[in-house]
Amino acid sequence: MKKLLKKIKWSDLRILMMLGVVLFLYSFSNDRSTHRNLKGVEIILKGEETHFVTSSDVSEIVRYQSGTVTAQDRMTIDLNALEKSVLQNRLIKDAEVYLTIDGFLKVEIDQKKAIGRVVGEQESYYLDENGNKMPLSENYAERVILVEGRIKSEAQQDLKQMLEIINADEFLKQEITGISIQPGEVIYLKSRVNKFQILFGSFNEMERKLMNYKAFIQYAIDEKIEIDSYKKINLKFTQQVVCSK
């Protein structure tokens, strides 16, 4: 026994004892931190300064799904269920829900982007960047191109592409304010400043037609042509722009 005691290095034993105390204190502290009540909720709205969804909207979802957050500890919050509840809002594109070390529940929101607004007799809605229906918001109205008429499901992606072309061009974005889809899928465009009708035709070769219109307006400005005297601008023929008085 004495030989065994002599072989023990007391310095090593002290180190082991100290490690044991540290592990105990860490475990105790971690357990207290885990079961500590949350301090509150922080809502982060990413992206644009104006939002279809407000912090109050998101806070209401949190209260409905999880109750009063400050009355709960970290272990009682179901982050996955809360995230799914937030994503049920059709104005929200993505959401991330997590807990911070200092005891806050954080909800980061990425809202959808509207590229056009459909105005119909039965319903009105936005089209998002994926070409899907997006409800209107009570908080904010996006200034986008208005689309009138009946849109067939098979033409929805064509409309999305057309809106993307217009929105990507600074001139067209300022010039074109409306798209009207008439029976037979005959499309008319509406100018912000000019009173003439713009007959677009079908969705075929839409980029070329739009560039033709842009070139025509630029030519009219350069040549000082009185375009107010025209009643209709016909873009159906991709080789030329036909004007009628």
C-alpha positions as CSV (number, residue, x, y, z in Angstrom):
1,M,0.0,0.0,0.0
2,K,2.8,2.3,0.9
3,K,4.6,1.5,-2.4
4,L,1.3,2.3,-4.3
5,L,1.0,5.7,-2.5
6,K,4.6,6.5,-3.3
7,K,3.9,5.9,-7.0
8,I,1.0,8.4,-7.1
9,K,2.0,11.8,-8.2
10,W,0.1,14.2,-6.0
11,S,0.5,17.0,-8.6
12,D,-1.4,14.8,-11.1
13,L,-4.1,14.1,-8.6
14,R,-4.6,17.8,-7.9
15,I,-5.0,18.5,-11.6
16,L,-7.6,15.8,-11.9
17,M,-9.5,17.2,-8.9
18,M,-9.4,20.7,-10.4
19,L,-10.7,19.4,-13.7
20,G,-13.5,17.6,-11.8
21,V,-14.5,20.8,-10.1
22,V,-14.4,22.8,-13.3
23,L,-16.6,20.2,-15.1
24,F,-19.0,20.2,-12.2
25,L,-19.3,24.0,-12.2
26,Y,-19.6,24.1,-16.0
27,S,-22.4,21.5,-15.9
28,F,-24.2,23.3,-13.1
29,S,-23.9,26.6,-15.0
30,N,-25.0,25.1,-18.3
31,D,-28.0,23.5,-16.6
32,R,-29.0,26.8,-15.1
33,S,-28.6,28.6,-18.4
34,T,-30.6,25.9,-20.2
35,H,-33.6,26.3,-17.9
36,R,-33.4,30.1,-17.6
37,N,-36.4,32.0,-18.8
38,L,-36.0,33.8,-22.0
39,K,-35.6,37.6,-21.9
40,G,-37.8,38.4,-25.0
41,V,-38.2,38.2,-28.8
42,E,-36.2,40.1,-31.4
43,I,-37.7,40.3,-34.9
44,I,-35.3,41.1,-37.8
45,L,-36.9,42.1,-41.1
46,K,-34.2,41.7,-43.8
47,G,-34.1,43.4,-47.2
48,E,-36.2,46.3,-48.2
49,E,-36.9,49.3,-45.8
50,T,-40.7,48.9,-46.4
51,H,-42.3,45.6,-45.6
52,F,-45.4,43.7,-46.4
53,V,-45.0,42.0,-43.0
54,T,-44.3,44.0,-39.9
55,S,-42.6,43.1,-36.6
56,S,-46.0,43.1,-35.0
57,D,-47.3,40.5,-37.5
58,V,-44.4,38.2,-36.7
59,S,-44.7,38.7,-32.9
60,E,-48.4,37.8,-33.1
61,I,-47.4,34.5,-34.8
62,V,-44.9,33.8,-32.1
63,R,-47.5,34.5,-29.3
64,Y,-50.1,32.3,-31.0
65,Q,-47.6,29.4,-31.5
66,S,-45.5,29.6,-28.3
67,G,-47.4,31.8,-25.8
68,T,-45.6,34.4,-23.7
69,V,-41.9,33.7,-24.4
70,T,-40.6,35.4,-21.2
71,A,-42.6,33.0,-19.1
72,Q,-40.8,30.0,-20.6
73,D,-37.3,28.6,-20.4
74,R,-35.2,27.6,-23.4
75,M,-36.1,23.9,-23.3
76,T,-39.9,24.5,-23.8
77,I,-39.6,26.4,-27.1
78,D,-40.1,24.2,-30.2
79,L,-38.0,26.1,-32.8
80,N,-39.0,23.9,-35.7
81,A,-42.7,24.3,-35.1
82,L,-42.4,28.0,-34.6
83,E,-40.5,28.4,-37.9
84,K,-43.1,26.4,-39.8
85,S,-45.8,28.6,-38.3
86,V,-44.0,31.7,-39.5
87,L,-43.6,30.3,-43.0
88,Q,-47.4,29.8,-43.2
89,N,-47.6,33.5,-43.8
90,R,-47.8,33.7,-47.7
91,L,-46.0,37.0,-47.7
92,I,-42.9,35.5,-46.1
93,K,-40.3,33.9,-48.4
94,D,-37.9,32.4,-45.7
95,A,-37.5,32.5,-41.9
96,E,-34.8,31.5,-39.4
97,V,-35.7,31.0,-35.8
98,Y,-33.0,30.5,-33.1
99,L,-32.0,31.2,-29.5
100,T,-29.1,33.4,-28.6
101,I,-26.6,32.8,-25.8
102,D,-27.8,35.9,-23.9
103,G,-31.4,34.5,-23.7
104,F,-33.4,36.0,-26.6
105,L,-35.5,34.3,-29.2
106,K,-34.6,35.7,-32.6
107,V,-36.8,35.5,-35.7
108,E,-35.2,36.6,-39.0
109,I,-37.6,37.2,-41.8
110,D,-37.0,37.4,-45.6
111,Q,-40.2,38.6,-47.3
112,K,-41.3,37.9,-50.8
113,K,-40.7,40.3,-53.6
114,A,-43.6,41.5,-55.8
115,I,-42.9,42.0,-59.6
116,G,-46.5,42.8,-60.6
117,R,-50.0,43.2,-59.4
118,V,-53.0,41.4,-60.9
119,V,-56.3,43.3,-60.7
120,G,-59.3,41.2,-61.5
121,E,-63.0,41.1,-61.0
122,Q,-62.8,38.1,-58.7
123,E,-59.5,38.7,-56.9
124,S,-56.5,40.9,-56.8
125,Y,-53.0,39.7,-55.9
126,Y,-49.3,40.2,-56.5
127,L,-47.1,38.0,-58.6
128,D,-43.9,37.1,-56.7
129,E,-40.4,36.6,-58.3
130,N,-41.3,32.9,-58.9
131,G,-44.4,33.8,-60.8
132,N,-46.7,32.6,-58.0
133,K,-49.7,34.3,-56.4
134,M,-48.9,36.4,-53.4
135,P,-51.7,38.1,-51.3
136,L,-52.0,41.8,-50.9
137,S,-50.7,43.3,-47.7
138,E,-52.6,45.6,-45.3
139,N,-49.4,47.2,-44.3
140,Y,-47.8,48.3,-47.6
141,A,-48.7,48.6,-51.3
142,E,-45.8,47.9,-53.7
143,R,-45.6,50.2,-56.7
144,V,-45.5,47.7,-59.5
145,I,-47.0,47.1,-63.0
146,L,-50.7,46.5,-62.9
147,V,-52.0,43.5,-64.9
148,E,-55.6,43.4,-66.0
149,G,-57.6,40.6,-67.5
150,R,-57.9,36.8,-67.1
151,I,-54.5,35.0,-66.9
152,K,-54.5,31.4,-67.9
153,S,-52.3,29.1,-65.8
154,E,-50.2,28.1,-68.8
155,A,-49.5,31.8,-69.5
156,Q,-48.4,32.7,-66.0
157,Q,-44.7,32.0,-66.6
158,D,-44.8,34.0,-69.8
159,L,-46.2,36.9,-67.8
160,K,-43.5,36.5,-65.2
161,Q,-40.8,36.6,-67.9
162,M,-42.4,39.8,-69.4
163,L,-42.5,41.5,-66.1
164,E,-38.9,40.6,-65.4
165,I,-37.8,42.1,-68.7
166,I,-39.6,45.3,-68.1
167,N,-38.4,45.6,-64.5
168,A,-34.8,44.9,-65.5
169,D,-34.8,47.8,-68.0
170,E,-34.7,51.3,-66.4
171,F,-36.5,53.0,-69.3
172,L,-39.2,50.3,-69.6
173,K,-39.7,50.2,-65.9
174,Q,-40.5,54.0,-65.9
175,E,-42.5,53.9,-69.1
176,I,-44.7,50.9,-68.9
177,T,-47.3,51.0,-66.0
178,G,-49.9,48.4,-67.1
179,I,-50.5,45.2,-69.0
180,S,-54.0,44.4,-70.3
181,I,-54.8,40.8,-71.4
182,Q,-57.8,40.9,-73.7
183,P,-60.0,37.9,-74.8
184,G,-58.0,35.7,-77.2
185,E,-54.8,36.6,-75.2
186,V,-54.3,39.9,-77.1
187,I,-52.0,42.0,-75.0
188,Y,-52.0,45.8,-74.7
189,L,-49.5,47.9,-72.8
190,K,-50.1,51.2,-71.0
191,S,-47.6,54.0,-71.1
192,R,-47.1,56.3,-68.1
193,V,-46.8,59.5,-70.2
194,N,-48.2,58.7,-73.7
195,K,-51.9,58.4,-74.4
196,F,-51.8,56.1,-77.5
197,Q,-52.7,52.4,-77.3
198,I,-49.8,50.0,-77.4
199,L,-50.8,46.8,-79.2
200,F,-48.3,44.1,-78.1
201,G,-50.0,41.0,-79.5
202,S,-49.1,37.7,-77.9
203,F,-46.3,36.7,-75.6
204,N,-44.2,35.5,-78.5
205,E,-40.8,37.3,-79.0
206,M,-41.7,39.6,-76.1
207,E,-38.1,40.8,-75.5
208,R,-37.7,41.9,-79.1
209,K,-41.0,43.7,-79.2
210,L,-40.2,45.6,-76.0
211,M,-36.8,46.6,-77.4
212,N,-38.5,47.7,-80.6
213,Y,-40.8,50.0,-78.6
214,K,-37.8,51.4,-76.6
215,A,-36.0,52.1,-79.9
216,F,-39.1,53.7,-81.4
217,I,-39.5,56.1,-78.4
218,Q,-35.8,57.0,-78.5
219,Y,-36.0,57.6,-82.2
220,A,-39.1,59.8,-81.8
221,I,-37.3,61.9,-79.1
222,D,-34.1,62.3,-81.2
223,E,-36.0,63.3,-84.4
224,K,-38.5,65.4,-82.4
225,I,-41.5,63.5,-83.8
226,E,-44.9,64.5,-82.4
227,I,-45.9,61.1,-81.1
228,D,-49.0,62.5,-79.4
229,S,-50.6,62.6,-82.8
230,Y,-50.6,58.7,-82.9
231,K,-53.5,56.8,-81.6
232,K,-52.0,53.3,-81.7
233,I,-48.5,51.8,-81.7
234,N,-48.5,48.3,-83.1
235,L,-45.7,46.0,-81.9
236,K,-47.1,42.7,-83.3
237,F,-44.7,42.7,-86.2
238,T,-41.2,42.1,-84.8
239,Q,-39.5,43.6,-87.9
240,Q,-41.1,47.0,-87.6
241,V,-43.2,49.3,-85.4
242,V,-46.5,50.3,-87.1
243,C,-48.0,53.6,-86.0
244,S,-51.5,54.8,-86.9
245,K,-53.3,58.1,-86.4
